[in-house]
Amino acid sequence: MVDITDALIQALVRRGVKTVYGVPGDFVLGLFKRFEDCPEIETVCTAGEEGAAFAADAEARLNGLGVVMITYGVGALKILNAV
C-alpha cells in the first residue's frame, strides 16, 4: 500500500522535479526524511522560508518547475514575498 508521502514523491518524480527547496519543520519533517530514500530528487534546506521560496522561483524560471516545501502558518506566510 502506498501512503500519501510516497504518492507525493512519485508524482514529483513523474513531473521531472530534480530539486526541492525548503525548511524542515514539524509537519514536513517526515517528508524530508523520505526524500533521503529518493535518489532522483535532491533536497536543499535553507535557513529561512523566504530563501527556499526564492530558490524555487529561480528554479522555475530556469527549468520550468520549482518546488518549495514548508510548514503551514508563519512558514507559509513568509513565502508570499517570492510569489
C-alpha positions as MATLAB code, in Angstrom:
seq = 'MVDITDALIQALVRRGVKTVYGVPGDFVLGLFKRFEDCPEIETVCTAGEEGAAFAADAEARLNGLGVVMITYGVGALKILNAV';
ca = [
       0.000    0.000    0.000;
       1.288    3.449   -0.930;
       0.937    6.186    1.656;
       0.475    9.876    0.879;
       4.174   10.645    1.276;
       5.196    8.026   -1.287;
       2.426    9.152   -3.649;
       3.622   12.771   -3.458;
       7.240   11.822   -4.106;
       6.240    9.600   -7.040;
       4.170   12.442   -8.506;
       7.119   14.845   -8.214;
       9.434   12.328   -9.899;
       6.909   11.829  -12.738;
       6.762   15.620  -13.223;
      10.543   15.700  -13.588;
      11.319   17.523  -10.346;
      15.046   17.300   -9.602;
      15.301   19.615   -6.576;
      13.010   20.521   -3.684;
      13.814   23.572   -1.570;
      12.545   24.074    1.933;
      12.854   24.327    5.665;
      12.278   21.151    7.673;
       9.553   21.754   10.227;
       7.041   19.913   12.336;
       4.638   18.743    9.661;
       7.035   18.235    6.739;
       9.871   16.554    8.639;
       8.658   13.071    7.704;
       8.539   14.073    4.061;
      12.088   15.416    4.205;
      13.194   12.099    5.734;
      11.519   10.175    2.900;
      13.387   12.218    0.295;
      16.598   10.642    1.639;
      15.445    7.391    0.008;
      14.712    9.064   -3.333;
      17.878    9.412   -5.434;
      16.018   11.248   -8.226;
      15.263   14.314   -6.096;
      17.763   16.416   -4.176;
      16.597   18.400   -1.153;
      18.094   21.782   -0.385;
      17.432   23.037    3.127;
      17.656   26.781    3.584;
      17.957   28.968    6.668;
      14.549   30.528    6.103;
      11.348   30.093    4.153;
      11.987   33.186    2.045;
      15.277   31.782    0.758;
      13.631   28.483   -0.124;
      10.821   30.256   -1.960;
      13.166   32.471   -3.964;
      15.355   29.460   -4.821;
      12.285   27.540   -6.056;
      11.245   30.610   -8.051;
      14.675   30.758   -9.691;
      14.486   27.033  -10.454;
      11.096   27.529  -12.076;
      12.359   30.422  -14.197;
      15.350   28.395  -15.351;
      13.800   24.945  -15.754;
      10.035   25.414  -15.844;
       9.142   23.994  -12.433;
      10.216   24.840   -8.889;
       9.098   23.204   -5.659;
       9.200   24.693   -2.172;
       8.251   22.719    0.914;
       7.489   24.474    4.175;
       5.221   24.037    7.156;
       1.897   25.810    7.451;
       1.232   29.001    9.389;
       4.017   31.549    9.625;
       6.177   29.482    7.251;
       3.528   29.706    4.567;
       3.109   33.403    5.173;
       6.830   34.055    4.779;
       6.985   32.635    1.249;
       4.486   35.171   -0.085;
       7.300   37.623   -0.865;
       8.571   35.242   -3.526;
       5.191   34.588   -5.111;
];
